[in-house]
Amino acid sequence: IPIQKTRDYVVMRELSQQTGALFNQDQLQRDYRQLINLDYFETINPQVEVAENLTVTITWELTEKRTGQISVGAGYSPRQQLIGRAEVADTNFRGKGQGVRVAGEIGTFGGDGAPSIELEFHEPWLTKDRTSMTVSVYNRLVYRFSRELVNNQNANRYFERRFGGQIGFGRPFGWPISVGLRYEDVSTDELPKKIDFPRQNGSVVAANVGYIRSTRDYPQNPTSGSYF
């Protein structure tokens, strides 16, 4: 496997064709799809060699692709002063198959002047039974608006400051579900005082349970299967 960044175990844990087991062409196809769906490799080429004693050797030739990205945008206006947004992300951090994302934003019009910051980390193989974990922490400004229901007209706009985080697990204990927990401290101090609308400062705690069943061969561009 001529790869430089991705660790060997990140590839091997996706393969269902095990050493010493009978060769199975269907398993080879599934392994091929699993490696494509990782989206770490530009090209994937399995080489199958059969010896005289019918021993089968499978060699995976992989060419890595860039999994990290950086985006930066900035500007200046007399009203908002310096405005901008920057984001750094990698879906194969340190070659371990982990995902990281750091984003920041400053200068949102009408806000409290403080920057918005988001941090996120994803571990696809927290345990051997393929339990995944996603953790995010953020302090961000969220745009809202109030609307008159009778006249269907925009009355006022305001911003919420949300400080909190989320944690989620996929396939916990091997169950085909996902569970998550979210906590936020919400401030609506920017809500215009002249409108008749209740203040909603306080904490939010929410839990969720989800179930996804996917038999698609290639999620980005499926040719067969279903998604529920």
C-alpha positions as CSV (number, residue, x, y, z in Angstrom):
1,I,0.0,0.0,0.0
2,P,2.1,3.0,-1.2
3,I,0.6,5.7,1.0
4,Q,2.4,8.3,3.0
5,K,-0.1,10.0,5.3
6,T,-2.9,7.5,6.0
7,R,-2.0,5.0,8.7
8,D,-2.2,1.3,7.6
9,Y,-4.7,0.4,10.3
10,V,-7.1,3.1,8.9
11,V,-7.3,1.1,5.7
12,M,-7.1,-2.4,7.2
13,R,-10.1,-1.9,9.5
14,E,-12.3,-1.2,6.5
15,L,-11.5,-4.5,4.8
16,S,-13.8,-7.5,5.3
17,Q,-11.5,-9.9,3.4
18,Q,-9.4,-11.4,6.2
19,T,-6.1,-13.3,6.0
20,G,-6.7,-17.1,6.0
21,A,-10.3,-16.9,4.9
22,L,-11.7,-18.1,1.5
23,F,-11.4,-15.5,-1.2
24,N,-14.8,-13.9,-2.0
25,Q,-15.3,-11.6,-5.0
26,D,-18.3,-9.9,-3.4
27,Q,-16.3,-9.0,-0.3
28,L,-13.6,-7.6,-2.5
29,Q,-16.2,-5.3,-4.1
30,R,-17.5,-4.3,-0.7
31,D,-14.0,-3.4,0.4
32,Y,-13.5,-1.4,-2.7
33,R,-16.7,0.6,-2.0
34,Q,-15.7,1.1,1.6
35,L,-12.3,2.6,0.6
36,I,-13.9,4.9,-1.9
37,N,-16.5,6.1,0.6
38,L,-13.7,7.2,2.9
39,D,-12.9,9.9,0.4
40,Y,-9.2,9.8,1.3
41,F,-7.8,8.4,-2.0
42,E,-7.6,9.7,-5.5
43,T,-7.3,6.3,-7.1
44,I,-7.9,2.8,-5.7
45,N,-6.7,-0.3,-7.6
46,P,-6.9,-3.8,-6.1
47,Q,-4.5,-6.3,-7.5
48,V,-5.4,-10.0,-7.1
49,E,-2.8,-12.7,-7.7
50,V,-3.4,-16.4,-7.5
51,A,-0.5,-18.8,-6.8
52,E,-0.2,-22.4,-8.0
53,N,-1.4,-23.6,-4.7
54,L,-4.5,-21.4,-5.1
55,T,-3.3,-19.0,-2.4
56,V,-4.8,-15.5,-3.2
57,T,-2.8,-12.4,-2.6
58,I,-4.6,-9.0,-2.6
59,T,-2.6,-5.8,-3.0
60,W,-4.3,-2.5,-2.7
61,E,-2.6,0.3,-4.7
62,L,-3.8,3.6,-3.3
63,T,-3.1,7.2,-4.3
64,E,-3.9,9.7,-1.6
65,K,-5.7,12.9,-2.2
66,R,-5.7,16.2,-0.3
67,T,-8.2,16.0,2.6
68,G,-7.4,19.3,4.3
69,Q,-8.8,22.7,3.2
70,I,-8.4,26.3,4.2
71,S,-10.8,29.1,3.4
72,V,-10.3,32.8,4.2
73,G,-12.4,35.8,3.4
74,A,-12.1,39.3,4.7
75,G,-13.3,42.9,4.0
76,Y,-13.7,46.3,5.5
77,S,-16.6,48.8,5.7
78,P,-16.9,52.1,7.6
79,R,-20.0,50.7,9.4
80,Q,-18.8,47.3,10.3
81,Q,-15.0,47.9,10.3
82,L,-13.1,44.7,9.7
83,I,-15.3,41.7,8.7
84,G,-14.2,38.2,7.8
85,R,-14.3,34.5,8.1
86,A,-11.7,31.8,8.2
87,E,-12.0,28.0,8.4
88,V,-9.5,25.1,8.6
89,A,-10.7,21.5,8.2
90,D,-9.2,18.1,7.6
91,T,-11.2,14.9,7.2
92,N,-8.1,12.7,7.6
93,F,-6.3,14.5,10.4
94,R,-2.8,13.1,11.0
95,G,-3.7,10.2,8.8
96,K,-5.8,8.6,11.5
97,G,-9.1,9.1,9.7
98,Q,-10.3,11.7,12.2
99,G,-12.0,14.9,11.2
100,V,-11.3,18.3,12.7
101,R,-12.7,21.7,11.9
102,V,-11.9,25.2,13.3
103,A,-13.9,28.2,12.1
104,G,-14.1,31.8,13.1
105,E,-16.0,34.9,12.1
106,I,-15.9,38.6,13.0
107,G,-17.8,41.7,12.1
108,T,-21.4,40.4,11.7
109,F,-23.7,43.4,11.1
110,G,-25.8,44.3,14.2
111,G,-24.1,41.8,16.5
112,D,-22.4,42.4,19.8
113,G,-18.9,42.9,18.3
114,A,-17.5,39.6,19.6
115,P,-16.2,37.0,17.2
116,S,-17.9,33.7,16.5
117,I,-15.8,30.5,17.0
118,E,-16.6,26.9,16.3
119,L,-14.5,23.8,17.0
120,E,-15.4,20.3,15.9
121,F,-13.8,16.8,16.2
122,H,-15.0,13.5,14.7
123,E,-13.7,10.0,15.6
124,P,-15.1,7.4,13.2
125,W,-13.8,4.4,15.2
126,L,-14.0,5.2,18.9
127,T,-14.4,1.5,19.7
128,K,-13.8,-1.8,17.8
129,D,-17.5,-2.2,17.1
130,R,-17.3,1.0,14.9
131,T,-18.9,3.4,17.4
132,S,-18.3,6.9,16.2
133,M,-18.1,10.1,18.2
134,T,-18.5,13.8,17.2
135,V,-17.8,16.6,19.6
136,S,-18.3,20.3,18.9
137,V,-17.9,23.5,21.0
138,Y,-19.0,26.9,19.8
139,N,-19.6,30.5,20.8
140,R,-21.4,32.0,17.9
141,L,-23.8,34.7,16.8
142,V,-27.1,33.5,15.2
143,Y,-29.3,35.8,13.0
144,R,-33.0,35.9,13.9
145,F,-35.9,38.0,12.9
146,S,-39.4,38.6,14.2
147,R,-42.4,38.7,11.9
148,E,-45.9,40.1,12.2
149,L,-48.2,37.1,11.7
150,V,-51.3,39.2,10.8
151,N,-49.7,41.4,8.2
152,N,-46.9,39.0,7.3
153,Q,-44.3,41.7,7.4
154,N,-40.8,41.7,8.9
155,A,-41.0,43.6,12.2
156,N,-37.4,43.6,13.6
157,R,-34.3,41.5,13.3
158,Y,-32.0,40.6,16.2
159,F,-29.2,38.3,17.1
160,E,-28.7,35.5,19.6
161,R,-25.4,34.7,21.2
162,R,-25.2,30.9,21.7
163,F,-22.4,29.4,23.8
164,G,-22.4,25.6,24.1
165,G,-21.6,22.3,22.6
166,Q,-22.8,19.0,21.3
167,I,-21.7,15.4,21.6
168,G,-23.0,12.5,19.5
169,F,-22.4,8.8,19.1
170,G,-23.1,6.6,16.1
171,R,-23.7,2.9,16.6
172,P,-23.3,2.9,20.4
173,F,-22.8,-0.7,21.7
174,G,-23.2,-1.9,18.1
175,W,-26.8,-0.7,17.8
176,P,-27.7,0.8,14.4
177,I,-28.7,4.1,15.9
178,S,-27.2,7.5,16.7
179,V,-27.6,9.4,20.0
180,G,-26.7,12.9,20.9
181,L,-26.8,15.6,23.6
182,R,-26.7,19.4,23.1
183,Y,-26.3,22.1,25.7
184,E,-26.4,25.9,24.9
185,D,-26.5,29.1,26.9
186,V,-28.6,31.5,24.9
187,S,-28.5,35.3,25.2
188,T,-31.1,37.5,23.3
189,D,-29.9,40.8,24.7
190,E,-29.8,42.2,21.1
191,L,-33.6,41.8,20.8
192,P,-35.1,45.2,20.3
193,K,-36.9,46.3,23.4
194,K,-39.6,48.1,21.6
195,I,-41.3,45.0,20.2
196,D,-43.6,42.8,22.2
197,F,-41.7,39.6,22.3
198,P,-40.6,37.6,25.4
199,R,-36.9,37.5,26.2
200,Q,-35.5,34.0,25.9
201,N,-32.2,34.2,27.8
202,G,-31.4,30.9,29.5
203,S,-30.1,27.4,28.9
204,V,-31.2,24.8,26.4
205,V,-30.6,21.1,26.9
206,A,-31.7,18.7,24.1
207,A,-31.2,15.0,23.4
208,N,-31.8,13.1,20.2
209,V,-32.0,9.6,18.9
210,G,-31.8,8.8,15.2
211,Y,-31.9,5.8,12.9
212,I,-30.4,5.7,9.4
213,R,-30.5,2.7,7.1
214,S,-28.4,3.0,4.0
215,T,-27.6,0.3,1.4
216,R,-26.2,2.7,-1.2
217,D,-23.1,1.5,-2.9
218,Y,-21.5,5.0,-3.3
219,P,-23.2,7.7,-1.1
220,Q,-21.8,10.6,-3.2
221,N,-23.1,9.1,-6.5
222,P,-25.2,6.0,-5.8
223,T,-26.0,3.5,-8.6
224,S,-28.0,1.1,-6.4
225,G,-29.4,0.7,-2.9
226,S,-31.7,2.8,-0.8
227,Y,-31.6,5.4,2.0
228,F,-34.0,5.6,4.9
